[in-house]
Amino acid sequence: MNRSILFGICSSILGLIGLIFLFTASSNLPVHQWPVEAFQGLVFTLVWAVGVPESLAYPAAALSVLAVLAVLFVVGKKASGWWG
């Protein structure tokens, strides 16, 4: 595994942790329940604020998380060229 792929994976993981923390910052749940709570918070946001039907909100939330991971992977891969 070369350095650019490693940077991309690390940036994706750190971005996912940041997204999870963004949705669960004010929650008093244990840390191991944060990913599920963050996903449910994203679904709730799509249903309540945007007006997406519940049956479409779950796939839309999953696709948005995957899109965030993909974008952060590309950004991390490009950023690896800046440091050496």
Backbone as JSON Lines, residues from 0, in Angstrom:
{"i":0,"aa":"M","n":[0.86,-1.17,0.0],"ca":[0.0,0.0,0.0],"c":[0.9,1.23,0.0]}
{"i":1,"aa":"N","n":[0.69,2.07,-0.96],"ca":[1.54,3.26,-1.01],"c":[1.0,4.36,-0.09]}
{"i":2,"aa":"R","n":[1.81,5.4,0.02],"ca":[1.51,6.46,0.98],"c":[0.24,7.23,0.64]}
{"i":3,"aa":"S","n":[-0.03,7.44,-0.62],"ca":[-1.22,8.24,-0.98],"c":[-2.51,7.51,-0.61]}
{"i":4,"aa":"I","n":[-2.54,6.18,-0.78],"ca":[-3.74,5.42,-0.38],"c":[-3.87,5.42,1.14]}
{"i":5,"aa":"L","n":[-2.76,5.32,1.85],"ca":[-2.8,5.37,3.31],"c":[-3.32,6.72,3.81]}
{"i":6,"aa":"F","n":[-2.86,7.81,3.18],"ca":[-3.37,9.13,3.53],"c":[-4.86,9.23,3.25]}
{"i":7,"aa":"G","n":[-5.31,8.68,2.14],"ca":[-6.73,8.71,1.79],"c":[-7.58,7.95,2.79]}
{"i":8,"aa":"I","n":[-7.11,6.77,3.2],"ca":[-7.85,5.98,4.18],"c":[-7.89,6.69,5.52]}
{"i":9,"aa":"C","n":[-6.76,7.24,5.94],"ca":[-6.73,7.96,7.22],"c":[-7.64,9.19,7.21]}
{"i":10,"aa":"S","n":[-7.65,9.92,6.11],"ca":[-8.53,11.1,6.05],"c":[-9.99,10.69,6.03]}
{"i":11,"aa":"S","n":[-10.31,9.56,5.39],"ca":[-11.69,9.07,5.4],"c":[-12.12,8.66,6.79]}
{"i":12,"aa":"I","n":[-11.26,7.97,7.5],"ca":[-11.59,7.54,8.86],"c":[-11.73,8.73,9.78]}
{"i":13,"aa":"L","n":[-10.8,9.68,9.7],"ca":[-10.9,10.87,10.55],"c":[-12.14,11.7,10.21]}
{"i":14,"aa":"G","n":[-12.49,11.78,8.94],"ca":[-13.7,12.49,8.54],"c":[-14.96,11.81,9.03]}
{"i":15,"aa":"L","n":[-14.97,10.47,8.99],"ca":[-16.12,9.73,9.51],"c":[-16.26,9.93,11.01]}
{"i":16,"aa":"I","n":[-15.15,9.92,11.72],"ca":[-15.18,10.19,13.16],"c":[-15.7,11.6,13.43]}
{"i":17,"aa":"G","n":[-15.28,12.56,12.61],"ca":[-15.77,13.92,12.76],"c":[-17.26,14.04,12.47]}
{"i":18,"aa":"L","n":[-17.73,13.32,11.46],"ca":[-19.16,13.32,11.14],"c":[-19.97,12.7,12.27]}
{"i":19,"aa":"I","n":[-19.46,11.62,12.82],"ca":[-20.15,10.98,13.95],"c":[-20.17,11.92,15.14]}
{"i":20,"aa":"F","n":[-19.06,12.58,15.43],"ca":[-19.02,13.51,16.55],"c":[-19.94,14.7,16.32]}
{"i":21,"aa":"L","n":[-20.06,15.14,15.07],"ca":[-20.94,16.27,14.75],"c":[-22.39,15.95,15.1]}
{"i":22,"aa":"F","n":[-22.83,14.74,14.82],"ca":[-24.22,14.37,15.08],"c":[-24.46,13.93,16.51]}
{"i":23,"aa":"T","n":[-23.42,13.57,17.27],"ca":[-23.63,13.05,18.63],"c":[-22.92,13.87,19.69]}
{"i":24,"aa":"A","n":[-22.58,15.1,19.4],"ca":[-21.8,15.91,20.35],"c":[-22.58,16.17,21.64]}
{"i":25,"aa":"S","n":[-23.86,16.34,21.56],"ca":[-24.63,16.66,22.76],"c":[-25.33,15.44,23.35]}
{"i":26,"aa":"S","n":[-25.0,14.27,22.87],"ca":[-25.65,13.06,23.34],"c":[-24.95,12.52,24.59]}
{"i":27,"aa":"N","n":[-25.71,11.89,25.45],"ca":[-25.11,11.3,26.64],"c":[-25.06,9.78,26.54]}
{"i":28,"aa":"L","n":[-25.0,9.27,25.32],"ca":[-24.9,7.84,25.08],"c":[-23.45,7.37,25.22]}
{"i":29,"aa":"P","n":[-23.26,6.08,25.47],"ca":[-21.89,5.56,25.47],"c":[-21.28,5.66,24.06]}
{"i":30,"aa":"V","n":[-19.96,5.68,24.0],"ca":[-19.26,5.9,22.75],"c":[-19.55,4.8,21.73]}
{"i":31,"aa":"H","n":[-19.75,3.58,22.17],"ca":[-19.98,2.49,21.22],"c":[-21.35,2.6,20.53]}
{"i":32,"aa":"Q","n":[-22.24,3.44,21.01],"ca":[-23.53,3.65,20.37],"c":[-23.56,4.89,19.48]}
{"i":33,"aa":"W","n":[-22.48,5.65,19.44],"ca":[-22.43,6.88,18.66],"c":[-22.63,6.68,17.16]}
{"i":34,"aa":"P","n":[-22.03,5.66,16.52],"ca":[-22.25,5.54,15.06],"c":[-23.72,5.3,14.69]}
{"i":35,"aa":"V","n":[-24.41,4.48,15.45],"ca":[-25.83,4.23,15.16],"c":[-26.64,5.5,15.41]}
{"i":36,"aa":"E","n":[-26.34,6.19,16.49],"ca":[-27.05,7.43,16.8],"c":[-26.81,8.5,15.74]}
{"i":37,"aa":"A","n":[-25.58,8.57,15.22],"ca":[-25.27,9.54,14.17],"c":[-26.03,9.22,12.89]}
{"i":38,"aa":"F","n":[-26.1,7.95,12.53],"ca":[-26.84,7.56,11.33],"c":[-28.32,7.85,11.5]}
{"i":39,"aa":"Q","n":[-28.87,7.54,12.68],"ca":[-30.28,7.82,12.92],"c":[-30.54,9.33,12.93]}
{"i":40,"aa":"G","n":[-29.59,10.11,13.43],"ca":[-29.73,11.56,13.39],"c":[-29.73,12.1,11.98]}
{"i":41,"aa":"L","n":[-28.91,11.51,11.12],"ca":[-28.89,11.92,9.72],"c":[-30.2,11.57,9.03]}
{"i":42,"aa":"V","n":[-30.72,10.39,9.32],"ca":[-32.02,9.99,8.76],"c":[-33.12,10.92,9.27]}
{"i":43,"aa":"F","n":[-33.1,11.23,10.55],"ca":[-34.11,12.14,11.12],"c":[-34.03,13.51,10.46]}
{"i":44,"aa":"T","n":[-32.83,13.99,10.21],"ca":[-32.67,15.29,9.55],"c":[-33.24,15.26,8.14]}
{"i":45,"aa":"L","n":[-32.99,14.17,7.43],"ca":[-33.54,14.07,6.08],"c":[-35.06,13.99,6.08]}
{"i":46,"aa":"V","n":[-35.62,13.27,7.03],"ca":[-37.08,13.1,7.07],"c":[-37.76,14.36,7.55]}
{"i":47,"aa":"W","n":[-37.29,14.9,8.65],"ca":[-38.0,16.02,9.28],"c":[-37.72,17.35,8.59]}
{"i":48,"aa":"A","n":[-36.45,17.65,8.36],"ca":[-36.11,18.98,7.84],"c":[-36.27,19.06,6.32]}
{"i":49,"aa":"V","n":[-35.91,18.01,5.62],"ca":[-35.93,18.06,4.16],"c":[-37.26,17.56,3.61]}
{"i":50,"aa":"G","n":[-37.89,16.64,4.31],"ca":[-39.17,16.12,3.87],"c":[-39.07,14.88,2.99]}
{"i":51,"aa":"V","n":[-37.96,14.19,3.08],"ca":[-37.78,12.95,2.32],"c":[-38.61,11.86,2.97]}
{"i":52,"aa":"P","n":[-39.28,11.01,2.21],"ca":[-40.01,9.89,2.82],"c":[-39.06,8.96,3.57]}
{"i":53,"aa":"E","n":[-39.6,8.35,4.63],"ca":[-38.75,7.52,5.48],"c":[-38.13,6.35,4.73]}
{"i":54,"aa":"S","n":[-38.86,5.79,3.79],"ca":[-38.33,4.66,3.03],"c":[-37.15,5.06,2.15]}
{"i":55,"aa":"L","n":[-37.07,6.32,1.76],"ca":[-35.94,6.8,0.97],"c":[-34.85,7.44,1.81]}
{"i":56,"aa":"A","n":[-35.16,7.77,3.05],"ca":[-34.19,8.46,3.89],"c":[-33.02,7.56,4.28]}
{"i":57,"aa":"Y","n":[-33.29,6.29,4.54],"ca":[-32.2,5.38,4.92],"c":[-31.2,5.17,3.79]}
{"i":58,"aa":"P","n":[-31.64,4.86,2.57],"ca":[-30.65,4.76,1.49],"c":[-29.97,6.09,1.18]}
{"i":59,"aa":"A","n":[-30.7,7.19,1.29],"ca":[-30.1,8.51,1.04],"c":[-29.04,8.82,2.08]}
{"i":60,"aa":"A","n":[-29.3,8.46,3.35],"ca":[-28.31,8.69,4.4],"c":[-27.07,7.82,4.17]}
{"i":61,"aa":"A","n":[-27.28,6.57,3.77],"ca":[-26.14,5.69,3.5],"c":[-25.32,6.2,2.32]}
{"i":62,"aa":"L","n":[-25.99,6.66,1.29],"ca":[-25.28,7.21,0.13],"c":[-24.54,8.5,0.48]}
{"i":63,"aa":"S","n":[-25.13,9.32,1.35],"ca":[-24.44,10.55,1.72],"c":[-23.2,10.26,2.57]}
{"i":64,"aa":"V","n":[-23.28,9.25,3.43],"ca":[-22.09,8.87,4.21],"c":[-21.0,8.32,3.28]}
{"i":65,"aa":"L","n":[-21.4,7.49,2.33],"ca":[-20.43,6.97,1.36],"c":[-19.83,8.09,0.5]}
{"i":66,"aa":"A","n":[-20.63,9.07,0.15],"ca":[-20.13,10.2,-0.63],"c":[-19.12,11.01,0.17]}
{"i":67,"aa":"V","n":[-19.4,11.22,1.45],"ca":[-18.46,11.94,2.31],"c":[-17.15,11.16,2.41]}
{"i":68,"aa":"L","n":[-17.24,9.84,2.6],"ca":[-16.04,9.02,2.67],"c":[-15.24,9.07,1.37]}
{"i":69,"aa":"A","n":[-15.92,9.02,0.24],"ca":[-15.23,9.06,-1.05],"c":[-14.54,10.4,-1.28]}
{"i":70,"aa":"V","n":[-15.23,11.48,-0.95],"ca":[-14.64,12.81,-1.14],"c":[-13.44,12.99,-0.22]}
{"i":71,"aa":"L","n":[-13.55,12.55,1.02],"ca":[-12.42,12.68,1.94],"c":[-11.26,11.78,1.55]}
{"i":72,"aa":"F","n":[-11.54,10.63,0.96],"ca":[-10.47,9.77,0.46],"c":[-9.7,10.46,-0.66]}
{"i":73,"aa":"V","n":[-10.43,11.07,-1.59],"ca":[-9.77,11.77,-2.7],"c":[-8.97,12.96,-2.18]}
{"i":74,"aa":"V","n":[-9.52,13.7,-1.24],"ca":[-8.81,14.84,-0.66],"c":[-7.54,14.37,0.05]}
{"i":75,"aa":"G","n":[-7.63,13.3,0.82],"ca":[-6.45,12.78,1.5],"c":[-5.42,12.24,0.54]}
{"i":76,"aa":"K","n":[-5.86,11.63,-0.54],"ca":[-4.94,11.12,-1.54],"c":[-4.21,12.26,-2.24]}
{"i":77,"aa":"K","n":[-4.95,13.32,-2.55],"ca":[-4.31,14.49,-3.17],"c":[-3.38,15.21,-2.19]}
{"i":78,"aa":"A","n":[-3.78,15.25,-0.91],"ca":[-2.99,15.94,0.1],"c":[-1.67,15.23,0.38]}
{"i":79,"aa":"S","n":[-1.58,13.94,0.09],"ca":[-0.34,13.23,0.34],"c":[0.78,13.74,-0.55]}
{"i":80,"aa":"G","n":[0.46,14.3,-1.7],"ca":[1.47,14.87,-2.58],"c":[2.03,16.17,-2.07]}
{"i":81,"aa":"W","n":[1.32,16.83,-1.19],"ca":[1.79,18.11,-0.66],"c":[2.88,17.95,0.39]}
{"i":82,"aa":"W","n":[2.95,16.78,1.02],"ca":[3.93,16.56,2.09],"c":[5.01,15.58,1.67]}
{"i":83,"aa":"G","n":[5.69,15.9,0.65],"ca":[6.84,15.09,0.3],"c":[6.71,14.44,-1.0]}
